């Protein structure tokens, strides 16, 4: 089992690095290094600092929400430890397709720190559901109230935006169905499973049934939490909205960092949001490649010649690769401290 997990991790890292290499090649290919450096050198260090703070806030805010909800169920962990869960989750989400690796690793460390598996699952499921729900609301708001400008800027990527919004909306709807009608959803899943087994596409599996039951049971516990803690859910929803806006605000910070004027803050934030919504559900680690390609095409109307690619490097570097490296550092530090604690018979102090 350990060998299988190790091979899976190695494959994930290799796949991530391969995608990253191809992304860098595609983005840098054909660019004049002198012109790129000239453009980058015009970026204000002050705005780079502000952008870095916004990126750190984006990841740390999730940790604060985990800490806030964990306290309500009597869980363990300081706010710094909960923020470390968030950075670890960001790292593993960034290197796995469709961000599937983040939550399991967060759950692993929360349990390792003495929190119950069921309680930790409820907290993470609540945070994830509200995160997706807020993103869908933002996406629908942009679609209904800014649709003309959205079409103008996105052009050929408008369909991808609709697809990304539809996928996120479907996911939220499915999760709500699981929470509100678990028995009906379970019967539907088992019927679909029976159909695929009959067609010899799948094999019968008790382990699969256990995973289905655990998934649905976990969201049932989340329902109970949501019903009994509406005030805390409202606080987390408001915090999630601010969290999402902080990463969308990066486009404005980068724009002003190059001493550019003329575009309003809402246009820049809406365009940044449209990129995130379009690529959020794509099965590529960190949505690498398509994010950069989409950014370069839709922000071409915003940034003058000579500023577009430098703005992409700064924006993507600070919003994704910077917190990814921080997440790697936190994960490595936690791993080292856990090994040291195991050797000395003590737990991690983080």
C-alpha positions in Angstrom: 0.0 0.0 0.0 2.8 2.4 0.9 4.6 1.6 -2.4 1.4 2.3 -4.3 1.0 5.7 -2.5 4.6 6.5 -3.1 4.3 5.7 -6.9 1.2 7.9 -7.0 2.9 10.8 -5.4 6.0 10.5 -7.7 3.7 10.4 -10.7 1.8 13.5 -9.5 5.0 15.4 -9.1 6.4 14.3 -12.4 3.1 15.2 -14.1 3.0 18.6 -12.4 6.6 19.4 -13.4 5.9 18.3 -17.0 2.9 20.5 -17.3 4.8 23.4 -15.7 7.7 23.0 -18.1 5.3 23.0 -21.1 3.5 26.0 -19.7 6.7 28.0 -19.2 7.9 27.0 -22.7 4.6 28.0 -24.3 4.5 31.3 -22.4 8.2 32.2 -22.9 8.6 30.9 -26.5 9.0 33.7 -29.0 9.4 36.4 -26.3 12.3 38.8 -26.4 14.0 38.4 -22.9 15.3 42.0 -23.0 11.8 43.4 -23.6 10.3 41.1 -21.0 12.8 42.2 -18.4 12.4 45.8 -19.3 8.7 45.4 -18.7 9.1 43.6 -15.4 11.6 46.2 -14.2 8.8 48.8 -14.4 6.7 47.0 -11.9 6.6 48.8 -8.6 8.2 46.9 -5.7 5.5 48.4 -3.4 2.7 46.8 -5.5 4.6 43.5 -5.7 4.6 43.6 -1.9 0.9 44.4 -1.8 0.2 41.6 -4.3 2.2 39.1 -2.2 0.2 40.1 0.9 -3.1 39.6 -1.0 -1.9 36.1 -2.1 -0.9 35.2 1.5 -4.2 36.5 2.7 -6.1 34.4 0.2 -4.6 31.1 1.5 -4.4 32.1 5.1 -8.1 33.1 5.2 -9.1 29.5 4.6 -7.0 28.5 7.6 -8.8 31.1 9.7 -12.1 29.7 8.6 -11.0 26.2 9.5 -9.9 27.4 12.9 -13.2 29.2 13.4 -15.4 26.2 12.5 -13.1 23.7 14.3 -13.6 25.7 17.6 -17.3 25.4 17.3 -17.2 21.6 17.4 -14.6 21.5 20.2 -11.7 20.6 17.9 -8.0 21.1 18.6 -5.5 23.4 16.9 -4.2 27.0 17.1 -4.9 29.5 14.3 -1.4 29.1 13.0 -1.7 25.4 12.8 -5.0 25.7 10.9 -3.3 28.2 8.5 -0.6 25.5 8.0 -3.4 23.1 7.0 -4.5 25.7 4.4 -1.0 26.1 2.9 -0.5 22.3 2.8 -3.9 21.9 1.1 -3.0 24.6 -1.5 0.3 22.8 -2.3 -1.3 19.4 -2.8 -4.2 20.9 -4.7 -1.8 22.7 -6.9 0.1 19.6 -8.0 -2.9 17.2 -8.4 -5.4 17.1 -11.2 -8.7 18.9 -10.4 -7.2 19.9 -7.0 -8.1 16.5 -5.6 -5.1 16.1 -3.3 -5.5 19.0 -1.0 -8.4 18.1 1.2 -7.2 14.5 1.9 -3.9 15.8 3.1 -5.6 18.5 5.3 -7.8 15.7 6.8 -4.7 13.6 7.4 -2.9 16.3 9.4 -6.0 17.4 11.3 -6.6 13.8 12.4 -2.9 13.5 13.2 -3.2 16.5 15.5 -5.9 14.9 17.5 -9.1 16.0 15.8 -11.8 13.5 15.0 -12.1 12.2 11.5 -15.8 13.0 11.3 -15.4 16.5 12.9 -12.5 17.4 10.5 -14.5 16.2 7.6 -17.5 18.3 8.5 -15.3 21.4 8.8 -13.5 20.8 5.5 -16.7 19.9 3.7 -18.5 23.1 5.0 -15.5 25.3 3.9 -15.4 23.6 0.5 -19.2 23.9 -0.1 -19.3 27.5 0.8 -16.2 28.2 -1.3 -17.8 26.7 -4.4 -21.2 28.3 -3.6 -19.7 31.8 -3.3 -17.7 31.3 -6.6 -20.9 30.3 -8.4 -22.8 33.3 -7.0 -20.0 35.6 -8.2 -19.9 33.9 -11.6 -23.7 34.2 -12.1 -23.6 37.9 -11.0 -20.9 38.6 -13.6 -22.9 36.7 -16.3 -26.2 38.5 -15.6 -25.0 42.0 -14.9 -21.9 42.3 -17.0 -22.6 39.9 -19.8 -22.0 42.4 -22.7 -18.6 43.4 -21.5 -17.8 39.8 -20.6 -18.4 38.7 -24.2 -16.4 41.6 -25.6 -13.3 40.8 -23.5 -13.5 36.9 -23.5 -14.4 36.5 -27.2 -13.6 32.9 -28.0 -13.2 32.0 -24.3 -16.8 33.0 -23.5 -17.8 29.4 -24.0 -15.1 28.1 -21.7 -16.4 30.6 -19.1 -20.0 29.2 -19.5 -18.6 25.6 -19.2 -16.6 26.4 -16.1 -19.6 28.1 -14.5 -21.9 25.2 -15.5 -19.5 22.6 -14.0 -19.2 24.6 -10.7 -23.0 25.1 -10.5 -23.6 21.4 -11.2 -21.1 20.4 -8.5 -22.8 22.7 -5.9 -26.2 21.3 -7.0 -25.0 17.7 -6.6 -23.6 18.5 -3.1 -26.8 20.1 -2.1 -28.8 17.1 -3.3 -26.5 14.8 -1.3 -27.1 16.9 1.8 -30.8 17.3 1.4 -31.8 14.0 -0.2 -29.0 11.5 0.7 -31.1 8.3 0.4 -32.4 9.3 -3.1 -28.8 10.1 -4.2 -27.5 6.9 -2.8 -30.1 4.9 -4.7 -29.4 6.7 -7.9 -25.6 6.1 -7.5 -26.2 2.4 -6.9 -28.5 2.1 -9.9 -25.8 3.8 -12.1 -23.2 1.5 -10.6 -25.4 -1.5 -11.4 -25.9 -0.4 -15.0 -22.1 0.0 -15.5 -21.5 -3.4 -13.8 -24.1 -5.0 -16.1 -22.3 -3.4 -19.1 -19.0 -4.8 -17.7 -17.5 -1.3 -17.5 -17.1 -1.6 -13.7 -16.6 -4.5 -11.3 -18.6 -5.0 -8.1 -16.7 -3.6 -5.2 -17.5 -3.4 -1.5 -14.7 -0.8 -1.1 -16.5 1.4 -3.5 -19.8 1.1 -1.5 -17.9 2.0 1.7 -16.5 5.1 0.0 -20.0 6.1 -1.3 -21.5 5.6 2.2 -18.7 7.6 3.8 -19.0 10.4 1.3 -22.8 10.7 1.7 -22.6 10.3 5.5 -20.0 13.0 5.8 -22.2 15.5 4.0 -25.2 14.5 6.2 -23.1 15.5 9.2 -22.3 18.8 7.4 -26.0 19.4 7.0 -26.5 19.0 10.8 -23.7 21.5 11.4 -25.1 24.0 8.9 -28.6 23.8 10.4 -27.4 24.2 14.0 -24.8 27.0 13.3 -26.3 29.4 10.8 -24.5 32.4 12.4 -21.1 30.7 11.9 -22.0 29.7 8.4 -22.9 33.3 7.6 -19.6 34.5 8.9 -17.7 32.0 6.8 -19.7 32.9 3.7 -18.8 36.6 4.2 -15.2 35.7 4.8 -15.1 33.5 1.7 -16.4 36.4 -0.4 -13.6 38.6 0.8 -11.2 35.8 0.3 -12.2 35.3 -3.3 -12.1 39.1 -3.9 -8.6 39.3 -2.6 -7.2 37.1 -5.4 -9.4 38.9 -8.0 -8.0 42.2 -6.7 -4.5 41.1 -7.9 -5.3 42.1 -11.4 -5.8 45.7 -10.3 -2.7 45.7 -8.1 -0.6 44.5 -11.0 -2.2 47.0 -13.4 -1.4 49.9 -11.0 2.0 48.4 -10.3 3.0 49.1 -13.8 1.8 52.8 -13.4 -1.1 52.2 -15.8 -4.3 54.2 -15.7 -7.7 54.1 -17.6 -9.3 50.8 -16.5 -11.6 50.7 -13.5 -11.1 48.3 -10.7 -14.3 46.3 -11.3 -13.4 45.5 -14.9 -10.1 44.2 -13.8 -11.5 42.1 -11.0 -14.3 40.7 -13.1 -11.9 39.7 -15.8 -9.6 38.0 -13.3 -12.6 36.3 -11.8 -13.7 35.1 -15.2 -10.4 33.3 -15.7 -10.6 31.6 -12.4 -14.2 30.4 -13.0 -13.4 29.2 -16.5 -10.5 27.0 -15.4 -11.5 26.1 -11.9 -12.8 22.6 -12.7 -10.3 21.6 -15.4 -8.4 18.3 -14.7 -4.9 20.0 -14.9 -2.7 20.6 -11.9 -3.0 24.2 -11.0 -4.9 24.8 -14.2 -1.5 25.5 -15.7 -1.3 26.3 -19.4 -5.0 27.2 -20.0 -4.9 29.9 -17.3 -1.9 31.6 -18.9 -3.3 31.2 -22.4 -6.7 32.6 -21.4 -5.1 35.5 -19.5 -2.9 36.5 -22.4 -5.9 36.6 -24.7 -8.5 38.4 -22.6 -6.2 41.0 -21.0 -4.7 42.0 -24.4 -7.3 44.9 -24.4 -6.2 46.0 -20.9 -2.4 46.0 -21.0 -0.5 48.0 -23.7 2.1 46.3 -25.8 5.1 45.5 -23.8 3.1 45.1 -20.5 0.9 42.1 -21.2 3.4 39.3 -20.8 5.2 40.9 -17.8 1.8 41.4 -16.2 1.0 37.7 -16.8 4.3 36.6 -15.2 3.8 38.8 -12.1 0.1 37.9 -11.7 0.5 34.2 -12.2 3.7 34.0 -10.3 2.3 35.7 -7.2 -1.2 34.2 -7.3 -0.1 30.6 -7.9 3.6 29.8 -7.8 4.4 32.0 -4.8 1.8 30.4 -2.4 2.7 27.0 -3.9 6.3 27.4 -2.8 5.1 28.6 0.6 2.9 25.5 0.8 5.8 23.3 -0.1 7.9 24.9 2.6 5.1 24.4 5.2 4.5 20.8 4.1 8.3 20.1 4.3 8.6 21.8 7.7 5.6 19.8 9.0 7.0 16.5 7.7 10.4 17.3 9.3 8.9 18.3 12.6 6.7 15.2 12.7 9.8 13.0 12.0 11.7 14.7 14.8 8.7 14.5 17.1 8.3 10.8 16.4 12.0 10.2 17.1 11.8 12.2 20.3 8.4 10.9 21.3 6.7 14.3 21.0 4.2 15.8 18.6 4.8 18.6 16.2 4.8 22.1 17.9 3.2 23.8 14.9 
